[in-house]
Amino acid sequence: MTSMSEQQDRFTVARWTKNFEELDREIGRLALLCRVRILDAGVIGRVLKNDASVCGADNAAAFAKLRDLLMMHLVMREISASEVGHLYTAAIEGHVVTQLRTSFPDLLGHWPPA
């Protein structure tokens, strides 16, 4: 039998997982619109610095929203880490990135996709 605390912990982790999945799916969609290889090393940092040269397509509105959502992801990460801990947050992010790689295989590699 699980304790109330364990049930709450599982619920909290599940809620954070769902929140990150939804946010990161939109980040993936916007990255595809902008043709940004968001999962390549260093690309997220460049987007956060407002470096649109990482884009393979000119879409200023989508790039601005992509940048805003990446900043939101970082804020959510801090809140999640304070609520469920850094290990759970890292595990959640790992799960979400794995799903993104499956759902959006074109986020890595050369543009245009083969």
C-alpha distances in whole Angstrom, upper triangle without the diagonal:
4,7,10,12,10,10,14,15,14,16,19,19,19,22,24,24,25,28,29,29,31,34,34,35,38,39,39,41,43,44,45,47,49,49,47,45,43,40,44,44,45,45,43,45,48,47,45,49,50,52,53,54,51,51,53,54,55,53,53,51,48,48,48,45,43,44,43,39,39,40,37,35,36,35,31,31,31,29,26,27,27,24,21,24,26,24,22,25,27,25,25,29,29,27,29,32,31,31,34,36,35,36,39,41,44,42,43,47,50,52,52,50,51
4,7,8,6,7,10,11,10,13,15,16,16,19,20,21,22,24,26,26,28,30,31,32,35,36,36,38,40,41,42,45,46,46,44,42,39,38,41,41,42,42,39,41,45,43,42,45,47,49,49,51,48,48,50,51,52,50,50,47,45,45,45,42,40,41,39,36,36,36,33,31,32,31,28,27,28,26,23,23,23,20,18,20,23,21,19,22,24,22,22,25,26,24,26,29,29,29,32,34,33,34,37,38,41,40,41,44,48,49,50,47,49
4,5,5,6,9,10,11,12,14,16,17,18,20,21,23,24,26,27,29,30,31,33,35,36,37,39,41,42,43,45,46,47,45,43,40,38,41,41,42,43,40,41,44,43,41,45,46,48,49,51,48,49,51,51,53,50,50,47,45,45,44,41,40,41,39,36,36,36,33,31,31,30,27,26,27,24,22,22,21,18,17,19,22,21,19,22,24,22,22,26,27,25,27,31,30,30,33,35,35,35,38,40,43,41,42,46,49,50,51,49,51
4,5,5,6,9,10,10,12,14,15,16,18,20,21,22,24,26,27,29,30,31,33,34,36,37,39,40,42,44,45,45,43,42,39,38,41,41,42,42,38,40,43,42,40,43,45,47,48,50,47,47,50,50,51,48,48,45,43,43,42,39,38,39,36,34,34,34,31,29,30,28,25,25,25,22,20,21,20,16,15,18,22,21,18,21,24,22,22,25,27,25,27,30,30,30,32,35,35,35,37,39,42,40,42,45,48,49,50,48,50
4,5,5,6,9,10,10,12,14,15,16,18,20,21,22,24,26,27,28,30,32,33,34,36,37,38,40,42,43,43,41,40,37,35,38,38,39,39,36,37,40,39,37,40,42,44,45,47,45,45,47,48,49,46,46,43,41,41,40,37,36,36,34,32,31,31,28,26,27,25,22,22,22,19,17,17,16,13,12,15,18,18,15,18,21,20,19,23,24,23,25,28,28,28,31,33,33,33,36,38,40,38,39,43,46,47,49,46,49
4,5,5,6,9,10,11,12,14,15,16,18,20,21,22,24,26,27,28,31,31,32,34,36,37,38,40,41,42,40,38,35,33,36,36,37,37,34,36,39,38,36,40,41,43,44,46,43,44,46,46,48,45,45,43,40,40,40,37,35,36,34,31,31,31,28,26,26,25,22,21,22,20,17,17,17,14,12,14,17,16,14,16,19,17,17,21,22,21,22,25,26,26,28,30,30,31,33,35,38,36,37,41,44,45,46,44,46
4,5,5,6,9,10,11,12,14,15,16,18,20,21,23,24,26,27,29,30,31,33,35,36,37,39,40,41,39,38,35,33,36,37,38,37,34,36,39,38,36,40,41,43,44,46,43,43,45,45,47,44,44,41,39,39,39,35,34,35,33,30,30,30,27,25,26,25,22,22,22,20,17,18,18,15,13,16,19,18,15,17,20,18,17,21,22,20,22,25,25,25,27,30,29,30,32,34,37,35,37,40,44,45,45,43,45
4,5,5,6,9,10,10,12,14,15,16,18,20,21,22,24,25,27,28,30,32,33,34,36,38,39,39,37,36,33,32,35,35,36,36,33,34,37,36,34,37,39,41,42,44,41,41,44,44,45,42,41,39,37,37,36,33,32,32,30,27,28,28,24,23,24,22,19,19,19,17,14,16,15,11,11,14,17,17,14,16,19,18,16,20,22,20,21,25,25,25,27,30,30,29,32,34,37,34,36,40,43,44,45,43,45
4,5,5,6,9,10,11,12,14,15,16,18,20,21,22,24,26,27,28,30,32,32,34,36,37,37,35,34,31,29,32,32,33,33,30,31,35,33,32,35,36,38,39,42,39,39,41,42,43,40,40,38,35,35,35,32,30,31,29,26,26,26,23,21,21,20,17,17,17,15,12,13,13,9,7,11,14,13,10,12,15,14,13,17,18,17,19,22,23,22,25,27,27,28,30,32,34,32,33,37,40,41,42,40,43
4,5,5,6,9,10,10,12,14,15,16,18,20,21,22,25,25,26,28,30,31,32,35,36,36,34,33,30,28,31,32,33,32,30,31,35,33,32,35,36,38,39,41,38,38,40,41,42,39,39,37,34,35,34,31,30,30,29,26,25,26,23,21,22,21,18,17,19,17,13,15,15,12,10,13,15,14,10,13,15,13,12,16,17,15,17,20,20,20,22,25,25,25,27,29,32,30,32,35,39,39,40,38,40
4,6,5,6,9,10,11,12,14,15,17,18,20,21,23,24,25,27,29,30,31,33,35,35,33,33,29,28,32,32,33,32,29,31,34,32,31,35,36,38,38,40,37,37,39,40,41,38,38,35,33,33,33,29,28,29,27,24,25,25,22,20,21,20,17,17,18,16,13,15,16,12,11,14,17,16,12,14,17,15,13,16,18,16,17,21,21,20,22,25,25,25,27,30,32,30,32,36,39,39,40,38,40
4,5,5,6,9,10,11,12,14,16,17,18,20,22,22,24,26,27,28,30,32,33,34,32,31,27,26,30,30,30,30,27,28,32,30,28,32,33,35,36,38,35,35,38,38,39,36,36,33,31,31,30,27,26,27,25,22,22,22,19,17,18,17,13,14,15,12,9,12,12,8,7,11,14,14,10,11,14,14,11,14,17,16,16,19,20,20,22,24,25,24,26,29,31,29,31,34,37,38,39,37,40
4,5,5,6,9,10,11,12,14,15,16,18,20,21,22,24,26,26,28,30,31,31,29,28,25,23,27,27,28,28,24,26,29,28,27,30,31,33,34,36,33,33,35,36,37,35,34,32,30,30,29,26,25,25,24,21,20,21,18,16,17,16,13,12,14,12,9,11,12,9,7,10,12,11,7,8,11,10,8,11,13,12,13,16,17,17,19,21,22,22,24,26,28,26,28,31,34,35,36,34,37
4,5,5,6,9,10,10,12,14,15,16,19,20,21,22,24,25,27,29,30,30,29,28,25,24,27,28,29,28,25,28,30,28,27,31,32,34,34,36,33,33,35,35,36,34,34,31,29,29,29,26,24,25,24,20,21,22,19,16,18,18,14,14,17,15,11,14,15,12,11,14,15,14,10,11,14,12,9,12,14,12,12,16,16,15,17,20,20,20,22,25,27,25,27,31,34,34,35,33,35
4,5,5,6,9,10,11,12,14,15,17,18,20,21,23,24,26,28,29,30,28,27,24,24,27,28,29,28,24,27,29,27,26,29,30,32,32,35,32,32,34,34,35,32,32,29,27,27,27,23,22,23,22,18,19,20,16,15,17,16,12,13,15,13,10,13,14,11,11,14,16,16,12,12,15,14,10,13,15,14,13,17,18,16,18,21,21,20,22,25,27,25,27,31,34,34,35,33,36
4,5,5,6,8,10,11,12,14,16,16,18,20,21,22,24,26,27,27,25,25,21,21,24,25,25,24,21,23,26,24,22,26,27,29,30,32,29,29,31,32,32,30,30,27,25,25,24,21,20,21,19,16,16,16,13,11,13,13,9,9,12,10,7,10,12,10,9,11,12,13,10,8,11,11,8,10,13,12,11,14,16,15,16,19,20,19,21,23,25,23,25,29,32,32,33,31,34
4,5,5,6,9,10,10,12,14,15,16,18,20,20,22,24,25,26,24,23,20,19,22,23,24,23,20,23,25,23,23,26,27,29,29,31,28,28,30,30,31,29,29,27,24,24,24,21,20,21,20,16,16,17,15,12,14,15,11,11,14,13,10,12,15,13,11,13,13,13,10,9,11,9,6,8,10,8,8,11,13,11,13,16,16,16,18,20,23,20,22,26,29,30,31,29,31
4,6,5,6,9,10,10,13,14,15,17,19,20,21,23,24,25,24,23,20,20,24,25,26,24,21,24,26,24,23,27,27,29,29,31,28,28,29,29,30,28,28,26,23,24,24,20,19,20,19,15,16,18,15,13,16,16,12,13,16,15,12,15,17,15,14,16,17,17,13,12,14,13,9,11,13,11,9,13,14,12,13,17,17,15,17,20,22,21,23,27,29,29,30,28,31
4,5,5,6,8,10,11,12,14,16,17,18,20,22,23,24,22,22,19,19,23,24,24,22,19,22,24,21,20,24,24,26,26,29,26,26,28,28,29,26,25,23,20,21,21,17,16,18,16,12,13,14,11,10,13,12,9,11,13,12,10,14,15,14,14,16,16,17,14,12,14,14,10,11,14,12,10,13,15,14,14,18,18,17,18,21,23,20,23,27,29,29,30,28,31
4,5,5,6,8,10,10,12,14,15,16,18,20,21,21,19,19,16,15,19,20,20,19,16,19,21,19,18,22,22,24,24,26,23,23,25,26,27,24,24,22,19,19,19,16,14,16,15,11,11,13,10,7,10,11,8,9,12,12,10,13,15,14,14,15,14,15,12,10,11,11,8,7,11,10,7,10,12,11,11,14,16,15,15,18,20,17,20,23,26,26,27,26,29
4,6,5,6,9,10,10,12,14,15,16,18,20,20,19,18,15,15,19,21,21,20,17,20,22,20,20,23,23,25,24,27,23,23,25,25,26,24,24,22,19,20,20,17,15,17,16,12,13,15,13,10,14,15,12,12,16,16,13,16,19,17,16,18,17,17,14,12,13,13,9,9,11,9,6,9,11,8,9,12,13,11,13,16,18,16,18,22,24,24,25,23,26
4,6,5,7,9,10,11,13,14,16,17,19,20,19,19,16,17,20,22,23,21,18,21,22,20,20,23,23,24,24,26,23,22,24,24,25,22,22,20,17,18,18,15,14,16,15,11,13,15,12,11,14,15,12,14,17,16,15,18,20,19,18,20,20,20,18,15,17,16,12,12,14,13,9,12,14,11,11,15,15,13,14,17,18,17,20,23,25,25,25,24,27
4,6,5,6,9,10,11,12,14,16,17,18,17,17,14,15,19,20,20,18,15,18,19,16,16,20,19,21,21,23,21,20,22,22,22,20,19,17,14,15,15,12,10,12,11,7,9,11,9,7,11,12,10,11,15,15,14,16,19,18,18,20,19,20,17,14,16,16,13,11,14,13,10,12,14,13,11,15,16,14,14,17,18,15,19,22,24,24,24,23,27
4,5,5,6,8,10,10,12,14,15,16,14,14,11,11,15,17,17,15,12,16,17,15,15,19,18,20,19,21,18,18,20,20,21,19,19,18,14,14,15,12,10,12,12,8,8,11,10,8,11,13,11,12,15,16,15,17,20,19,19,20,18,19,17,14,14,15,12,9,12,11,7,8,11,10,8,11,13,11,11,14,15,12,15,19,21,21,22,20,23
4,5,5,6,9,10,11,13,14,15,14,14,12,13,16,19,19,17,15,18,19,17,18,21,20,21,20,22,19,18,19,19,21,18,19,17,14,15,16,13,11,14,14,11,11,15,13,11,15,17,15,15,19,19,18,20,23,22,22,23,22,22,20,17,17,17,14,12,14,12,9,10,12,9,7,11,11,9,9,12,13,11,15,18,20,20,20,19,22
4,5,5,6,8,10,11,12,14,13,14,12,14,17,20,20,17,15,18,18,15,16,19,18,19,18,20,18,16,18,17,18,15,16,14,11,12,13,10,8,11,11,8,10,13,12,11,15,16,15,16,19,20,19,21,24,23,23,24,23,24,22,19,19,20,17,15,17,16,12,13,15,13,10,14,15,12,11,15,14,13,16,19,21,20,20,19,23
4,5,5,6,9,10,10,12,10,11,9,11,14,16,16,13,11,14,15,12,13,16,15,16,15,17,15,14,16,16,16,14,15,13,10,10,11,9,6,9,9,7,7,11,10,9,12,14,14,15,18,19,18,20,23,23,23,23,22,23,21,18,18,19,16,13,15,15,12,11,14,13,10,12,14,12,11,14,13,10,14,17,18,18,19,18,22
4,5,5,6,9,10,10,9,9,8,9,13,15,16,13,12,15,16,13,15,18,17,17,16,18,14,13,14,15,16,15,16,15,11,12,14,12,9,12,13,10,10,14,14,12,15,18,17,17,21,22,20,22,25,25,25,25,23,24,22,19,19,19,16,14,15,14,11,10,12,11,7,9,11,9,7,10,9,7,11,14,16,15,16,15,18
4,5,5,6,9,10,10,11,10,13,16,19,19,16,15,18,18,15,17,20,18,18,16,18,15,13,14,13,15,13,15,13,10,11,13,11,9,13,14,11,12,16,16,15,18,20,19,20,23,24,23,25,28,28,27,28,27,27,25,22,22,22,19,17,18,18,14,13,15,13,10,12,13,10,8,11,10,9,13,16,17,15,15,15,18
4,5,5,6,8,8,11,10,13,15,18,17,14,13,16,15,12,14,17,15,15,13,15,13,11,12,11,12,10,11,10,6,7,10,8,6,10,11,9,11,14,14,14,17,19,18,20,23,24,23,25,28,28,28,29,27,28,26,23,23,24,21,18,20,20,16,15,18,16,12,15,16,13,11,14,12,10,14,16,17,15,16,16,19
4,5,5,6,5,7,6,10,12,14,14,11,10,14,13,10,13,15,14,13,11,13,10,8,10,10,12,10,12,12,8,8,11,10,7,10,12,11,11,14,15,14,17,19,19,20,23,24,24,25,28,29,28,28,26,27,26,23,22,23,20,17,18,19,15,14,16,15,11,12,15,13,10,12,9,7,10,13,13,12,13,13,17
4,5,5,6,8,9,11,13,16,17,13,14,17,16,14,17,19,17,16,14,15,12,9,9,9,12,11,13,13,10,10,14,13,10,13,16,14,14,18,19,18,20,23,22,23,26,27,26,28,31,31,31,31,29,29,28,25,24,25,22,20,20,20,17,15,17,15,12,12,14,11,8,10,7,7,10,12,12,10,10,10,14
4,5,8,11,11,15,16,19,19,15,15,18,17,14,17,19,16,16,13,14,12,9,9,7,9,8,10,10,7,9,12,11,10,13,15,14,15,18,19,19,21,23,23,24,27,28,28,30,33,33,33,33,31,32,31,27,27,27,25,22,23,23,20,18,20,18,15,16,17,15,12,14,11,11,14,15,15,12,12,13,16
4,5,9,10,13,14,17,16,13,13,16,14,11,14,16,13,12,9,10,9,5,6,5,7,6,8,9,7,6,10,11,9,11,14,14,14,17,18,18,20,23,23,24,27,28,28,30,32,33,33,33,31,32,31,27,27,28,26,22,23,24,20,19,21,20,16,17,19,17,13,15,12,10,13,14,13,11,12,13,17
4,6,9,12,12,15,15,12,13,16,14,12,16,17,15,13,11,11,8,5,5,6,9,9,12,13,10,10,14,14,11,14,17,16,15,19,20,20,21,24,24,25,28,29,29,30,33,34,33,33,31,31,30,27,26,27,25,22,22,23,20,18,19,19,15,15,17,15,12,12,9,8,10,11,10,7,8,10,13
4,5,9,9,12,12,8,9,12,11,9,13,14,13,11,9,9,6,5,6,8,11,11,12,14,11,9,13,13,10,11,15,14,13,16,18,17,18,21,22,22,25,27,26,27,30,31,31,30,28,28,28,25,23,24,23,19,20,21,18,15,18,17,14,14,16,15,12,12,9,7,9,10,10,9,11,12,15
4,6,6,9,10,7,9,12,11,10,14,15,15,13,12,12,8,8,9,11,14,15,16,17,14,12,16,16,12,13,17,16,14,17,19,17,18,22,22,21,24,26,25,26,29,30,30,29,26,26,26,23,21,22,21,18,17,19,16,13,15,15,12,11,14,14,10,10,7,5,5,7,8,8,11,11,14
4,6,8,9,6,6,10,10,9,11,13,13,12,12,13,9,10,11,13,15,15,16,17,13,12,14,14,10,11,14,12,10,14,15,13,15,18,18,17,20,23,22,22,26,27,26,25,23,23,23,20,18,19,18,14,15,16,14,11,13,14,10,11,14,13,10,11,10,6,7,10,12,12,14,14,17
4,6,8,7,7,11,12,11,13,16,16,15,15,16,12,13,14,17,19,19,20,20,17,15,18,17,13,14,17,15,12,15,17,14,15,19,18,17,20,22,21,21,25,26,25,24,21,21,21,18,16,17,16,13,12,14,12,8,11,12,9,8,12,13,10,10,10,6,6,9,12,13,15,14,17
4,6,6,8,10,11,12,14,16,16,15,15,14,10,12,14,17,19,20,21,22,19,16,19,19,15,16,19,17,14,17,19,17,17,21,21,20,22,25,24,24,27,29,27,26,23,23,23,21,18,19,19,16,15,17,15,12,14,16,13,11,15,16,13,12,11,8,6,8,10,12,15,14,17
4,6,8,9,10,12,13,14,16,14,16,15,12,14,16,19,21,22,22,24,21,18,20,20,17,16,19,18,15,17,20,17,17,20,21,19,21,24,23,23,26,28,27,25,22,22,23,20,17,19,20,16,15,18,17,13,15,18,15,14,18,19,16,15,15,12,10,11,13,15,18,18,20
4,6,5,6,9,10,11,13,11,13,13,10,13,16,19,20,20,20,22,19,16,18,19,15,14,17,17,13,15,18,16,15,19,20,18,20,23,23,23,26,28,27,25,22,23,24,21,18,21,21,17,17,20,18,15,18,20,17,17,20,21,18,18,17,13,12,14,15,17,19,20,23
4,5,5,6,9,10,11,9,10,10,7,10,12,15,16,17,17,18,16,13,15,15,12,11,15,14,11,14,16,15,15,18,19,18,20,23,23,23,26,28,27,26,23,24,24,21,19,21,21,17,17,20,18,15,17,19,15,15,19,19,16,16,14,11,11,12,13,14,17,17,21
4,5,5,6,9,10,10,11,12,9,12,15,16,17,17,16,17,15,12,13,13,10,9,12,11,8,10,13,11,11,14,16,15,17,20,20,20,23,24,24,23,20,21,22,18,17,19,18,14,16,18,16,13,16,18,15,15,19,18,16,17,15,12,12,15,16,17,19,19,23
4,5,5,6,9,9,11,12,10,13,17,18,19,19,17,19,17,13,14,15,12,10,13,13,10,10,14,13,11,15,17,15,17,20,21,20,23,25,25,24,21,22,23,20,18,21,20,17,18,21,19,16,20,21,18,19,22,22,20,20,19,15,16,17,19,19,22,22,26
4,5,5,6,5,8,9,7,10,14,16,16,16,15,17,15,12,13,14,12,10,13,14,11,12,16,15,14,17,19,19,20,23,24,24,26,28,29,27,24,26,26,23,22,24,23,20,21,23,21,18,22,23,19,20,23,23,20,20,18,15,15,17,17,17,20,21,25
4,5,5,5,7,9,7,9,13,14,14,13,12,13,12,8,9,11,8,6,10,11,8,10,13,13,13,16,18,17,19,22,22,23,25,27,27,27,24,26,26,22,21,24,22,19,20,22,19,17,21,21,18,19,22,21,18,19,17,14,15,17,17,17,19,20,24
4,5,7,10,12,11,13,17,17,17,16,14,15,14,10,10,11,9,6,8,10,7,7,11,11,10,13,15,15,16,19,20,21,23,25,25,24,22,24,24,21,20,23,21,18,20,22,20,18,22,22,19,21,24,23,20,22,20,17,18,20,21,21,23,24,27
4,6,9,11,11,13,17,18,17,17,14,16,15,12,11,13,12,9,11,13,11,10,14,15,14,16,19,18,19,22,23,24,25,28,29,27,25,27,28,24,23,26,25,22,23,26,23,21,25,26,23,24,27,26,23,24,22,19,20,22,22,22,24,25,29
4,6,9,9,11,14,15,14,13,11,12,12,9,8,11,10,7,10,13,11,11,15,16,15,17,20,20,21,24,25,26,28,30,30,30,27,29,29,26,25,28,26,23,25,27,24,22,26,26,22,24,27,25,22,24,21,18,20,21,21,20,22,24,28
4,5,7,9,12,13,12,13,11,14,13,10,10,13,12,10,13,15,13,14,18,18,18,20,22,22,24,26,27,28,30,32,33,31,29,31,31,27,26,29,28,24,25,27,25,22,25,26,22,23,26,25,22,23,20,17,18,19,18,18,20,22,25
4,5,6,9,9,8,9,8,11,11,7,9,12,11,10,13,15,14,15,18,19,19,22,24,24,26,28,29,30,32,33,34,33,31,32,32,29,28,30,28,25,26,28,25,22,25,25,22,22,25,24,20,21,18,16,17,18,17,15,17,19,23
4,5,8,9,9,11,11,14,14,11,13,16,14,13,17,18,17,18,21,21,22,25,26,26,28,30,31,32,34,36,36,35,32,34,34,30,29,31,30,26,27,29,26,23,26,26,23,22,25,25,21,21,18,16,16,16,15,14,16,18,21
4,7,9,10,12,12,15,13,10,13,15,12,12,16,16,15,17,20,19,20,23,24,24,26,28,29,29,32,33,33,32,29,31,31,27,26,28,26,23,23,25,22,20,22,23,19,19,22,21,17,17,14,12,13,13,12,11,13,15,19
4,5,7,8,10,12,10,8,12,13,11,12,15,16,15,18,20,20,21,24,25,25,27,29,29,30,33,34,34,34,31,32,32,29,27,29,27,24,24,26,23,20,22,22,19,19,21,20,16,17,13,12,13,13,12,10,12,14,17
4,7,9,12,14,12,11,15,16,14,15,19,19,18,21,23,23,24,27,28,28,30,32,32,33,36,37,37,36,34,35,34,31,29,31,29,26,26,27,24,21,23,23,19,19,21,20,16,16,12,12,13,12,10,7,8,11,15
4,6,9,12,10,10,13,14,13,15,18,18,18,21,23,23,25,27,28,28,31,33,33,34,37,38,38,38,35,36,35,32,31,32,30,27,28,28,25,23,25,24,20,20,22,20,17,18,14,14,15,15,13,10,10,13,16
4,6,9,9,8,11,13,13,14,17,18,19,21,23,23,25,27,28,29,31,33,33,35,37,38,39,38,36,37,37,33,32,34,32,29,30,30,27,25,27,26,23,23,25,23,20,21,17,17,19,19,17,14,14,17,20
4,6,5,6,9,10,10,12,14,15,16,19,20,21,23,25,26,27,29,30,31,33,35,36,36,36,35,36,35,31,31,32,30,27,28,29,25,24,26,25,21,23,24,22,19,21,18,16,19,20,19,16,16,18,22
4,6,5,6,9,10,11,12,14,15,17,18,20,21,23,24,26,28,29,30,32,34,35,35,36,34,35,34,31,31,32,30,27,29,30,26,25,28,26,23,24,26,24,21,23,20,18,21,22,21,18,19,21,25
4,5,5,6,9,10,11,12,14,16,17,18,20,21,22,24,26,27,28,30,32,33,34,34,33,34,33,30,30,31,29,26,28,28,25,24,27,25,22,24,26,23,21,23,21,19,22,24,23,20,21,22,26
4,5,5,6,9,10,10,12,14,15,16,18,20,21,22,25,25,26,28,30,31,31,32,30,32,30,27,27,28,26,23,25,25,21,21,23,22,18,20,22,19,17,19,17,15,18,20,20,18,18,19,23
4,5,5,6,9,10,10,12,14,15,17,19,20,21,23,25,25,27,29,30,31,31,29,30,29,26,26,27,25,22,24,25,21,20,23,22,18,20,22,20,17,19,17,15,17,19,19,17,18,19,23
4,5,5,6,9,10,11,12,14,16,17,18,20,22,23,24,26,28,29,30,30,28,30,29,26,26,28,25,23,25,26,22,21,25,24,20,22,25,22,20,22,20,18,20,22,22,20,22,23,27
4,5,5,6,9,10,10,12,14,15,16,18,20,21,22,24,26,26,27,28,27,28,27,23,24,26,23,20,23,23,20,19,23,21,18,21,23,20,18,21,19,17,20,22,23,21,22,23,26
4,5,5,6,9,10,10,13,14,15,16,19,20,20,22,25,25,26,26,24,26,25,21,21,23,20,18,20,20,17,16,19,18,15,17,20,17,15,18,16,13,16,19,20,18,19,20,24
4,5,5,6,9,10,11,13,14,15,17,19,20,21,23,25,25,25,23,25,25,21,21,23,21,18,20,22,18,17,21,20,17,19,22,20,18,20,19,15,18,20,21,20,22,22,26
4,5,5,6,9,10,11,12,14,16,17,18,20,22,23,24,24,23,25,24,20,21,23,21,18,21,22,19,18,22,21,19,21,24,22,20,22,21,18,21,24,24,23,25,25,29
4,5,5,6,9,10,10,12,14,15,16,18,20,20,21,22,21,23,21,18,18,20,17,15,18,18,15,15,19,18,15,18,20,18,17,20,19,16,19,22,23,22,24,24,27
4,5,5,6,9,10,10,13,14,15,16,19,20,20,20,18,20,20,16,16,18,16,13,16,17,14,13,17,17,14,17,20,18,17,19,18,15,17,20,22,21,23,23,27
4,5,5,6,9,10,11,13,14,16,17,19,20,20,18,21,20,16,17,20,17,15,18,19,17,16,20,20,18,20,23,22,20,23,22,18,21,23,25,25,26,27,30
4,5,5,6,8,10,11,12,14,16,16,18,18,17,20,18,15,16,19,16,14,17,18,15,16,20,19,17,20,23,21,20,23,23,19,22,25,27,26,28,28,31
4,5,5,6,9,10,10,12,14,15,16,16,15,17,15,12,13,15,12,10,14,15,12,13,16,16,14,17,20,19,18,20,21,17,19,23,25,25,27,26,29
4,5,5,6,9,10,11,13,14,15,15,13,16,15,11,12,15,13,11,14,16,14,14,18,18,17,19,22,21,21,23,23,19,21,24,26,26,28,28,31
4,5,5,6,9,10,11,13,14,14,13,17,16,12,14,17,15,13,17,18,16,17,21,21,20,22,25,24,23,26,26,22,24,28,30,30,32,31,35
4,5,5,6,8,10,10,12,12,12,15,13,10,12,14,12,11,15,16,14,15,19,18,18,21,23,22,22,24,25,22,24,27,30,30,31,31,34
4,5,5,6,9,10,10,10,9,11,11,7,9,12,10,9,12,14,12,14,17,17,17,19,22,21,21,23,24,21,23,26,29,29,31,30,33
4,5,5,6,9,10,9,9,12,12,9,11,14,13,12,15,17,16,17,20,21,21,23,26,25,25,27,28,24,26,29,32,32,34,34,37
4,5,5,6,9,9,10,13,12,10,13,15,13,13,17,18,17,19,22,22,22,24,26,26,26,29,30,26,28,31,34,34,36,35,38
4,5,5,6,7,8,10,9,6,10,11,10,11,14,15,14,16,19,19,19,22,24,24,24,27,28,25,26,30,33,33,35,34,37
4,5,5,4,5,8,8,6,8,11,10,11,14,15,15,17,19,20,21,23,25,25,26,28,29,26,27,30,33,34,36,35,38
4,6,6,7,11,10,9,12,14,14,15,18,19,19,21,23,24,24,27,29,29,29,31,33,29,30,34,37,38,39,38,41
4,6,9,11,10,9,13,14,13,15,18,18,18,21,23,23,24,26,28,28,29,31,33,30,31,35,38,38,40,39,41
4,7,8,6,7,10,11,10,13,15,15,16,19,20,21,22,25,26,26,27,29,31,28,30,33,36,37,39,37,40
4,6,6,6,9,10,11,12,14,16,17,18,20,21,23,24,26,27,28,29,31,28,29,32,35,37,39,37,40
4,6,5,6,9,10,10,12,14,15,16,18,20,21,22,24,25,26,27,29,26,26,29,32,34,36,34,37
4,5,5,6,9,10,11,12,14,15,17,19,20,21,23,24,25,26,28,25,26,29,32,34,36,34,36
4,5,5,6,9,10,10,12,14,15,17,18,20,21,22,24,25,27,25,25,29,32,34,35,33,35
4,5,5,6,9,10,11,12,14,15,16,18,20,21,22,23,25,22,23,26,30,31,33,31,33
4,5,5,6,9,10,10,12,14,15,16,18,20,20,21,23,20,21,24,27,29,31,29,31
4,5,5,6,9,10,11,12,14,15,17,18,20,20,23,20,21,24,28,29,31,29,31
4,5,5,6,9,10,11,12,14,16,16,18,19,22,19,20,24,27,28,30,28,30
4,5,5,6,8,10,10,12,14,15,16,17,19,16,17,21,24,25,27,25,27
4,5,5,6,9,10,11,13,14,15,16,18,16,16,19,23,24,26,24,26
4,6,5,6,9,10,11,12,14,15,18,16,17,20,24,25,26,24,26
4,5,5,6,9,10,10,12,13,16,14,15,19,22,23,24,22,24
4,5,5,6,9,10,10,11,13,11,12,15,19,20,21,19,21
4,5,5,6,9,10,10,13,12,12,15,19,20,22,19,21
4,5,5,6,8,10,13,12,13,17,20,21,21,19,20
4,5,5,5,7,10,8,10,14,17,17,18,16,18
4,6,5,5,8,7,8,11,14,16,17,14,16
4,6,6,9,10,11,13,16,17,18,15,16
4,6,9,9,12,14,17,17,17,14,16
4,5,6,8,11,13,13,14,11,13
4,5,6,9,11,12,12,9,11
4,5,7,8,8,9,6,9
4,7,9,9,11,9,12
4,7,9,11,9,12
4,7,9,7,9
4,6,6,8
3,5,8
4,6
4
